[in-house]
Amino acid sequence: MYLPSRGRLARSAIAVAALGSAARAGLLLARPLWHDELFTLWASRQSLSTLWRLLRHDSGPPLFYLLERPFVILAEAVGFDPVARILPFLAILLLFLGVPSLQRRPARFDFVALVALSPLLLVYSSEARAYGLLAAADFALFLLLFRAHPTRARLVLTALLVAFSLWTHYLAMFFVAAAAIVLVFRRRWAQALAVAGGSLLFLPWISVLAVQPLEATAWMREPIGRSLIHLSSGFGGAGRIPAPLGGPLPNLLVGVGALIGVALLAALVIEARRQDAVRDPLALVVLTAVLVVAASLKRPLAFAGRTEMVVLPVWYWALARAASENHAARWTVRAAIACAIAASVWILAARRDAPEPSQAVTFVRSIAQKDDLVIAGAAFYLPAQLAHERGELAAPVLALPEDVSRHPGWFSPESPNDSDYQAIEADLAHLSSGRRAFVLLHPIFRTPRLSALLSARGVVRVMSERPQTVVLVCTAR
């Protein structure tokens, strides 16, 4: 079999890595921030005590928001919010440091290509959320536990990295548990104890985790069959890509990715019989996936297009290792790379319009004054409140429903109740003659009762009306 020279293969790997990184940087700069990223900006501005209290009504641990704080401050200083994406971008860039752990040159090239061209790593390296940091932390943990000799310093580092991962994202709990199971099965007691010690450092957060509302993740529920197809597709080079990130991908491409994902799993299972080095990462990936799916029977945690991030770099490492020894695996990995290229091109070519709520807030903040009022429904409240706290929106902001102000990161499609209408009526009553109330909401929340309240207080007109957005202004008599 012909193998390219070491220098040629190295140059090709560098070129592929540079191309993938350039695409990520371009997406980082060009794509407008969406609701979840705005929550990162908002949460990262809060003090530690306030953040701790706020997350009791939301989901997730606090470490990512604390690490994001300097980037959010810098983003505000330069007036360019995508700066907040630098942390996940750098975290995923660090995955390339895993190349030396693979001995054979073709394996190193395959790993670089899989990491550089992955559509999931593309979108999450250019999103101000915790998934990029989670992927990098768990991959580093894998290398430390299964590809390095356990010295005292490494055991201490293992414990710290376990704690870091757990405080970053809840999905890490399943990866850590899977790692502990494999270590115990392998009788690597010192490393298993280090993992247990690092897990103990997460205990102070358990009291908050226990009271976080189920509704915060209820939107993630979907039929198990659909989840499995999209999860397989994610491991095969395509996957579910949320609309705000450039998706969804064509069904044909998702289906092809799912078939490739199943073929890759079969190739790894076969190769694990021959290569000890493939067994541990394969066990980590499978165990983590099984634990996540099992836990999701009680609380929705498995969500294709995101769940893969907890083990995706480990999966790529195992594929690269297997492909270097197995001809069938090598060609299946090539198919996954081709699928990933097609998916990434689709994402990069997608339209990049700002979300309608953000557009509506941008429009209103340019005309609303200090003595006016902004009533923001559901998805509109977070961008409006963030703009108000930054001093970009002079008018105070009232949430509709009012409960959204306690957890602006998520909301349910419920109509306002009596107390919500009473709060609006009270705030409208304080508007002096000539002052305005701007109402930003989804058309389904434009109820007869709300219209009656506004009409009773002043003259109402429609400023903007789109499929997902209505902007009203009520000028007080």
C-alpha positions in Angstrom: 0.0 0.0 0.0 1.3 3.4 -1.0 1.8 5.9 1.9 2.5 9.6 1.3 5.8 10.8 2.7 5.9 12.1 6.3 6.4 15.7 5.1 3.6 15.5 2.5 1.1 14.0 5.0 2.1 16.6 7.6 1.6 19.4 5.2 -1.8 18.1 4.1 -2.9 17.8 7.7 -1.8 21.4 8.5 -3.7 22.6 5.4 -6.8 20.8 6.4 -6.6 22.0 10.0 -6.0 25.6 8.7 -9.0 25.4 6.3 -11.3 24.1 9.0 -10.2 26.7 11.5 -10.6 29.5 8.9 -14.2 28.3 8.3 -14.9 28.3 12.0 -13.5 31.8 12.4 -15.5 33.0 9.5 -18.7 31.6 11.0 -17.8 33.0 14.4 -17.6 36.5 13.0 -20.5 36.3 10.5 -23.4 34.5 12.2 -25.7 36.6 14.4 -26.1 35.5 18.0 -29.2 33.6 18.9 -31.3 33.3 22.1 -29.0 30.8 23.9 -26.0 32.9 23.2 -27.7 36.0 24.4 -28.4 34.1 27.6 -24.6 33.5 27.9 -24.0 37.2 27.5 -26.7 38.1 30.1 -25.7 35.4 32.7 -22.0 36.2 32.4 -22.6 39.8 33.4 -24.1 38.7 36.8 -22.2 38.4 40.0 -21.4 34.9 41.3 -24.1 35.1 44.0 -26.7 36.4 41.5 -25.7 33.8 39.0 -26.0 31.0 41.6 -29.5 32.3 42.5 -30.6 32.7 38.9 -29.5 29.2 37.8 -31.9 27.7 40.5 -34.6 28.7 38.0 -32.8 27.5 34.9 -30.5 24.6 34.0 -26.8 23.9 34.0 -23.8 24.6 36.3 -22.2 28.0 36.5 -18.5 27.6 35.5 -18.9 28.3 31.8 -20.5 31.6 32.5 -17.8 32.6 34.9 -15.1 31.7 32.4 -17.0 33.7 29.7 -17.1 36.8 31.8 -13.9 38.4 30.5 -14.8 37.7 26.9 -18.3 39.2 27.5 -16.7 42.3 29.0 -14.3 42.6 26.1 -17.2 42.1 23.6 -19.1 45.0 25.2 -16.0 47.1 25.3 -15.4 46.7 21.5 -19.1 46.7 20.6 -18.9 43.3 19.0 -20.8 40.4 20.7 -19.2 37.5 18.7 -16.1 38.1 20.7 -17.9 36.0 23.4 -17.4 33.0 21.1 -13.6 33.0 21.4 -13.5 30.7 24.4 -15.3 27.7 22.7 -13.3 28.4 19.5 -10.0 28.1 21.3 -11.3 25.1 23.3 -12.1 23.1 20.1 -8.8 24.3 18.5 -7.0 22.6 21.4 -8.3 19.2 20.2 -5.6 19.2 17.6 -3.1 18.7 20.5 -4.3 15.1 20.6 -2.6 14.3 17.4 0.7 13.1 19.0 -1.2 10.4 21.0 -1.7 8.6 17.7 1.5 6.9 16.5 0.9 6.2 12.9 0.9 9.0 10.3 -2.3 8.0 8.5 -4.1 7.9 11.8 -2.9 11.4 12.7 -4.1 12.7 9.3 -7.5 11.1 9.7 -7.9 12.5 13.2 -7.0 16.0 12.0 -9.5 15.7 9.1 -12.3 14.4 11.3 -11.8 17.2 13.8 -11.2 20.0 11.2 -14.2 19.1 9.0 -16.8 18.0 11.6 -20.1 20.0 11.1 -20.8 19.7 14.8 -17.4 21.0 15.9 -17.9 23.7 13.2 -21.1 25.1 14.7 -20.1 24.7 18.4 -16.7 26.3 18.0 -18.6 29.4 16.8 -21.3 29.4 19.4 -21.0 31.1 22.8 -22.2 28.0 24.7 -20.5 25.4 26.8 -20.3 22.5 24.3 -16.9 23.3 22.9 -15.4 23.5 26.3 -17.1 20.3 27.3 -15.7 18.4 24.3 -12.2 19.7 24.9 -12.2 18.9 28.7 -13.6 15.4 28.3 -11.1 14.6 25.5 -8.2 15.8 27.7 -9.6 13.6 30.4 -9.6 10.6 28.0 -6.0 11.2 27.0 -5.0 11.6 30.7 -6.8 8.4 31.9 -6.3 6.1 29.0 -3.2 7.3 27.0 -0.8 8.4 29.8 1.0 6.6 32.6 -0.6 7.6 36.0 1.9 9.6 38.0 1.0 11.5 41.2 0.8 14.8 39.3 -1.4 13.3 36.7 -3.8 11.9 39.3 -4.1 15.3 40.8 -4.7 16.8 37.4 -7.3 14.1 36.7 -9.3 15.1 39.8 -9.2 18.7 38.9 -10.2 18.1 35.3 -13.1 15.9 36.4 -14.3 18.7 38.6 -13.8 21.2 35.8 -15.8 19.2 33.4 -18.7 18.6 35.8 -18.9 22.3 36.7 -19.0 23.1 33.0 -21.9 20.9 31.8 -24.2 18.2 33.1 -23.4 15.9 30.2 -20.0 15.5 31.8 -21.6 13.4 34.6 -22.3 10.6 32.2 -18.8 10.7 30.6 -17.2 10.7 34.1 -19.4 7.8 35.2 -18.5 5.9 32.0 -14.8 6.5 32.6 -15.1 5.3 36.2 -16.8 2.1 35.1 -14.1 1.3 32.5 -11.4 2.1 35.0 -12.9 -0.2 37.7 -13.3 -2.9 35.1 -9.7 -2.5 34.1 -8.7 -2.5 37.8 -7.0 0.9 37.5 -7.8 1.8 41.1 -5.6 4.9 41.5 -7.2 6.5 38.5 -10.7 5.5 39.5 -10.1 7.1 42.9 -8.8 10.3 41.3 -12.1 10.4 39.2 -14.1 9.8 42.4 -12.1 12.6 44.2 -12.8 15.0 41.4 -16.5 14.2 41.5 -16.6 15.1 45.2 -15.6 18.6 44.3 -19.0 18.9 42.4 -21.0 18.2 45.6 -21.6 21.9 46.5 -23.7 22.3 43.4 -26.0 19.3 43.9 -28.4 21.3 46.1 -29.0 23.7 43.2 -29.2 20.9 40.6 -31.9 19.2 42.7 -34.2 22.2 42.6 -33.7 23.3 38.9 -37.1 23.0 37.1 -37.8 20.2 34.8 -39.5 22.6 32.5 -36.1 24.2 31.7 -35.3 21.2 29.5 -38.8 19.9 28.7 -38.5 21.2 25.2 -35.9 18.5 24.5 -38.3 15.6 24.5 -38.7 13.8 21.2 -39.4 10.3 19.9 -36.6 7.9 20.7 -36.4 6.7 17.1 -35.8 10.1 15.7 -33.2 10.8 18.4 -31.3 7.6 17.5 -31.3 8.4 13.8 -29.9 11.9 14.4 -27.4 10.7 17.0 -26.1 8.1 14.5 -25.9 10.8 11.9 -23.9 13.0 14.2 -21.4 10.3 14.6 -21.4 9.6 10.9 -20.5 13.1 9.7 -23.8 14.9 9.5 -26.4 15.1 12.4 -29.0 17.5 13.6 -28.0 21.2 13.2 -30.3 23.7 14.8 -31.8 26.3 12.5 -30.0 29.2 14.3 -26.7 27.5 13.6 -27.2 27.0 9.9 -29.5 23.9 9.8 -31.4 21.9 9.4 -29.4 19.7 7.0 -31.2 18.0 4.1 -32.9 14.7 5.1 -30.9 12.8 2.5 -27.6 14.0 4.0 -28.8 13.2 7.6 -29.8 9.7 6.4 -26.5 9.1 4.7 -24.8 10.2 7.9 -26.9 7.8 10.0 -25.9 4.9 7.8 -22.3 5.8 7.9 -22.5 6.2 11.7 -23.9 2.6 12.1 -21.1 1.3 9.7 -18.5 3.1 11.8 -19.8 1.6 15.0 -19.7 -1.9 13.5 -16.1 -1.3 12.2 -15.0 -0.2 15.7 -16.6 -3.2 17.4 -14.8 -5.5 15.0 -11.5 -3.7 15.3 -11.8 -3.6 19.1 -11.2 -7.3 19.1 -7.8 -6.8 17.5 -6.7 -3.5 19.1 -6.7 -2.9 22.8 -6.3 0.8 22.2 -9.7 0.9 20.5 -11.6 -0.9 23.2 -11.4 1.8 25.9 -12.6 4.8 23.7 -15.3 2.6 22.2 -16.5 1.6 25.7 -16.4 5.2 26.8 -18.6 6.3 23.8 -21.1 3.5 24.1 -21.4 3.7 27.9 -21.8 7.4 27.9 -24.5 7.2 25.2 -26.4 4.4 27.1 -26.2 6.4 30.4 -27.5 9.6 28.8 -30.4 7.8 27.1 -31.3 5.9 30.3 -31.3 9.1 32.4 -33.5 10.8 29.7 -36.3 8.4 30.6 -36.7 10.4 33.7 -35.5 13.9 32.6 -34.8 14.9 29.0 -31.0 15.1 28.6 -30.3 13.3 25.4 -30.7 15.7 22.4 -29.1 14.8 19.1 -26.9 17.5 17.8 -25.6 18.4 21.3 -25.3 15.1 23.2 -22.6 13.9 20.8 -20.3 16.7 21.9 -19.5 15.0 25.2 -17.7 12.1 23.4 -17.2 13.3 19.8 -13.4 13.9 19.9 -13.0 10.5 21.7 -15.0 8.9 18.9 -12.8 10.6 16.3 -9.7 9.4 18.0 -11.0 5.8 18.0 -12.0 6.0 14.3 -8.5 7.3 13.4 -6.8 4.6 15.3 -9.0 1.8 13.8 -8.7 3.2 10.3 -4.9 3.0 10.5 -5.1 -0.8 10.9 -8.3 -1.8 9.1 -9.0 -1.4 5.4 -12.8 -1.4 5.7 -12.7 1.1 8.6 -10.4 3.3 6.5 -12.9 3.6 3.7 -15.8 4.1 6.0 -13.9 7.0 7.7 -13.3 8.5 4.3 -17.0 8.3 3.7 -17.7 10.1 7.0 -15.2 12.8 6.1 -16.9 13.3 2.7 -20.3 13.5 4.5 -18.8 16.0 6.9 -17.5 18.2 4.1 -20.9 18.3 2.4 -22.7 19.1 5.8 -20.1 21.9 6.6 -20.5 23.4 3.2 -24.3 23.5 3.6 -23.9 25.2 7.0 -21.5 27.8 5.7 -23.8 28.6 2.8 -26.9 29.0 5.0 -28.5 32.4 5.4 -27.5 34.3 8.5 -30.4 36.6 9.5 -30.6 37.9 13.0 -33.4 36.3 15.0 -36.7 38.2 14.8 -36.8 39.0 18.5 -33.3 40.6 18.3 -34.3 42.6 15.2 -37.4 43.8 17.0 -35.4 44.9 20.0 -32.9 46.7 17.8 -35.7 48.6 16.1 -37.4 49.6 19.4 -34.2 50.6 21.3 -33.5 53.2 18.7 -36.7 55.1 19.5 -37.8 54.2 23.0 -37.0 56.8 25.7 -36.5 56.6 29.4 -40.1 57.4 30.3 -41.5 54.9 27.9 -42.2 51.2 28.6 -41.3 48.0 26.8 -43.5 45.0 27.3 -41.6 41.9 25.9 -43.1 38.5 25.5 -41.3 35.2 25.9 -38.3 35.2 23.4 -38.3 39.0 23.3 -37.7 39.5 27.0 -34.0 38.3 27.1 -32.7 40.5 24.3 -34.7 43.5 25.5 -33.6 43.1 29.2 -29.9 42.6 28.1 -30.1 45.8 26.0 -31.7 47.6 29.0 -29.0 46.5 31.4 -26.3 47.5 29.0 -27.8 51.0 28.6 -28.7 50.4 25.0 -32.5 50.5 25.7 -33.5 53.4 27.8 -37.0 52.2 28.7 -37.6 49.7 31.4 -38.7 46.2 30.4 -41.7 44.2 31.6 -41.9 40.5 30.9 -45.0 38.8 29.4 -45.7 36.4 31.0 -44.1 37.9 34.1 -42.6 34.6 35.2 -40.2 34.8 32.2 -38.2 37.5 34.1 -37.1 34.8 36.6 -35.8 32.4 33.9 -35.2 34.3 30.6 -33.1 31.4 29.3 -36.3 29.3 28.6 -40.0 29.8 28.4 -43.1 27.7 27.7 -45.8 28.5 25.2 -48.4 29.4 27.8 -50.8 32.3 27.6 -50.5 35.1 30.2 -52.6 34.7 33.3 -54.6 37.2 35.3 -51.6 38.4 37.3 -49.7 39.1 34.1 -52.5 41.2 32.8 -52.9 43.0 36.1 -49.2 43.8 36.1 -49.4 45.3 32.6 -52.5 47.3 33.5 -50.7 48.7 36.6 -47.6 49.7 34.5 -49.7 51.2 31.8 -51.5 53.3 34.4 -48.1 55.0 35.3 -47.5 56.2 31.8 -47.9 59.9 31.6 -49.8 61.5 28.6 -47.8 61.2 25.4 -45.5 58.4 26.7 -45.5 55.1 24.9 -45.6 51.5 25.6 -43.9 49.3 23.1 -45.2 45.7 22.9 -43.0 43.0 21.4 -44.4 39.5 21.2 -45.3 36.5 19.1 -48.7 36.9 17.3 -50.2 34.1 19.4 -49.8 36.3 22.5 -51.7 39.2 20.9 -54.9 38.3 22.8 -58.2 40.2 22.9 -57.6 41.0 26.6 -54.2 42.5 25.9 -55.6 44.5 23.0 -58.4 45.8 25.2 -55.9 46.9 27.9 -53.8 48.8 25.4 -56.8 50.5 23.7 -58.2 51.5 27.1 -55.0 53.4 27.9 -54.2 55.1 24.6 -54.0 55.0 20.9 -52.6 51.7 19.5 -50.9 51.1 16.2 -48.9 48.3 14.6 -45.3 49.3 14.0 -44.2 45.9 12.6 -45.8 42.6 11.8 -44.0 39.5 10.7 -44.7 35.7 10.9 -43.1 35.4 14.3 -43.2 39.0 15.5 -45.7 41.8 16.3 -44.5 45.2 17.5 -47.2 47.5 18.8 -47.0 50.9 20.3 -49.6 52.4 22.6 -49.4 56.2 23.1 -50.9 57.1 26.4 -53.8 59.7 26.4 
